Amino acid sequence: IGYIDMAYILENLPEYQTAQAQIDAKVVTWQKNLDKLQQEILDMRTELNNEKALLTKDLIAEKEEDIQIMEMDLKQMQGVYFGVDGDLFLLRQQLVKPIQDLVFNAVQDIASKRNYDFVLDKSSELIMLYSNPDFDMSEQVITSITRAKKIAELNAPEEEVVEELSPQDLAKQKAADDKVAAREQKKEDNKKRLEEKRAAQLKKREELKKAIETRRQERLKEIEAAKKAKEQKKKNN
């Protein structure tokens, strides 16, 4: 029986560090988008609470509807970024899984050559109450991957050779690319739909404000006319 520490192995592979840096950068960007939308929702709620006493029921209902739409978009965006089969999952599949496959292949190769019956992962949920360092294969795995990489570089021709993917890999890559493209298109469609709805609601809201202001001005004129008529009546008496 042997064991590895997958976390330790990955931390010592430059390819994983590069992949993780790319993933972290994407996560930061996605989180900023979510935080920005969340702040917009909070600002809209604050504005509504401050203006509620001055607004009509129709205007209050419209503003509340705007907030609900924004909240639905926030939940949808969270799912697109971090949900099951979301952008983060696809990115990990694209960048990290090939590196994990290298580790698994190296483990299988070492286990086969050294006649191991079982190889455990110390960094997994498996509880290892005690582990003898003599049976730790982590360094052997790192050495195996590094050696294989150096041999591949030495055997590679001077010209840069573009590795051809198998039809199955090409199909998988195309499916993944199509899925990402579909998600991006869906996000753009939702954004466009929301902008159009906001524009329509803003136009309706402005028209309602104008109508309210017109009625207010007419009412002021009526009050002023009634006042003048009353004063004129007093003079006549």
Residue pairs with C-beta under 8 A, 6 or more apart in sequence:
1 116
1 117
1 118
1 119
1 120
1 135
2 110
2 111
2 114
2 116
2 118
2 119
2 120
2 135
2 136
2 137
3 119
3 120
3 121
3 122
3 128
3 131
3 135
3 136
3 137
4 103
4 107
4 119
4 120
4 121
4 122
4 136
4 137
4 138
4 141
5 121
5 122
5 123
5 136
5 138
6 103
6 121
6 122
6 123
6 124
7 123
8 123
8 138
9 103
9 138
9 141
9 142
10 16
10 99
10 100
10 103
11 17
12 142
13 99
13 102
13 103
13 142
13 145
15 99
15 102
16 96
16 99
19 95
19 96
19 99
20 96
22 91
22 95
23 88
23 91
23 92
23 95
23 96
26 87
26 88
26 91
27 88
30 81
30 82
30 87
30 88
33 77
33 81
34 74
34 77
34 78
34 81
37 70
37 73
37 74
37 77
38 74
40 70
41 67
41 70
41 71
41 74
44 63
44 66
44 67
44 70
45 67
47 63
48 60
48 63
48 64
48 67
52 60
55 63
56 208
56 212
58 208
59 205
59 208
59 209
62 201
62 204
62 205
65 201
66 198
66 201
69 194
69 197
70 194
73 190
73 194
76 190
77 187
79 86
80 86
80 87
80 183
80 186
80 187
81 87
81 88
82 88
85 179
87 180
87 183
90 176
90 179
90 180
93 176
94 176
102 145
103 141
103 145
106 141
106 144
106 145
106 148
107 119
107 137
107 141
109 144
110 116
110 137
110 140
110 141
110 144
111 119
111 137
116 137
119 137
120 126
120 128
122 128
122 131
122 136
165 173
